[in-house]
């Protein structure tokens, strides 16, 4: 019996790393209590080892999940950081993005990635705008976009009346004055059209560079037949606050065209009940009018002659305010 027990213990030591079952311990001569004790002891040791392994696995898995979460948060922070800087610029170029991310080589990747995710959108060629994540619309107005197409750009003509808030309706065009040549293009349902840039009075209106009210009046009367038509221009002028006579005359002097004095004198006199300019303004205009009769527009049959200004011009029909 002693021999069999020793052999059993030797077998236990030799095969400790193997899976042991209750059948192996049913050896001749071993007391049942001792056999049961050995059967209970071995699984407890294995359970302890398995628990440690499981704990290490759980710890490793948690660490990997933490790293994934950390990387995700880092990526989100990068997105927010880049987006916020782009948002502050409003409109920006590829070079602006390179300055933001710090590497020229990654600028194209960031721009393409942000476009794909809807964070930004391309306006025209090398010009981009940030997008509102809720409305999916550009974060800048059409006038802000137009005035940022080029460093010297500003909003002019009928679009300036719109930007100021004095146009009776909004059209689908934005007139951009700039020395830079570009082909008219459409973005987000709006046509951006280039007009000749002049030495003009401009002001910041709603984050856009726009011609002053007096400058807008003179520019619009000068180009009424090419832009919105005289009736629409008159409707805008009717809604304006009091105009500054000196600023109007300064705008006219910069043009230096006698015919423009005629046109502005005629139109604003027709709207005198709304603009309420002093007589000195009209007197100054008449002093610069040419002696020849001029035509404001084509199609003489649709024009009426105004002897006081020496022009054939369209009638201005504006209801009294």
Secondary structure as GFF3:
##gff-version 3
##sequence-region A 1 321
A	DSSP	alpha_helix	2	14	.	.	.	ID=ss1
A	DSSP	three_ten_helix	22	25	.	.	.	ID=ss2
A	DSSP	alpha_helix	32	89	.	.	.	ID=ss3
A	DSSP	beta_strand	91	92	.	.	.	ID=ss4
A	DSSP	alpha_helix	94	101	.	.	.	ID=ss5
A	DSSP	alpha_helix	104	117	.	.	.	ID=ss6
A	DSSP	beta_strand	120	122	.	.	.	ID=ss7
A	DSSP	beta_strand	128	130	.	.	.	ID=ss8
A	DSSP	alpha_helix	142	147	.	.	.	ID=ss9
A	DSSP	beta_strand	154	155	.	.	.	ID=ss10
A	DSSP	alpha_helix	157	164	.	.	.	ID=ss11
A	DSSP	beta_strand	173	177	.	.	.	ID=ss12
A	DSSP	beta_strand	185	187	.	.	.	ID=ss13
A	DSSP	beta_strand	190	195	.	.	.	ID=ss14
A	DSSP	beta_strand	202	205	.	.	.	ID=ss15
A	DSSP	beta_strand	208	211	.	.	.	ID=ss16
A	DSSP	alpha_helix	213	222	.	.	.	ID=ss17
A	DSSP	alpha_helix	230	238	.	.	.	ID=ss18
A	DSSP	alpha_helix	245	255	.	.	.	ID=ss19
A	DSSP	alpha_helix	258	270	.	.	.	ID=ss20
A	DSSP	alpha_helix	272	275	.	.	.	ID=ss21
A	DSSP	alpha_helix	279	287	.	.	.	ID=ss22
A	DSSP	beta_strand	294	295	.	.	.	ID=ss23
A	DSSP	three_ten_helix	300	302	.	.	.	ID=ss24
A	DSSP	beta_strand	304	306	.	.	.	ID=ss25
A	DSSP	beta_strand	311	313	.	.	.	ID=ss26
###
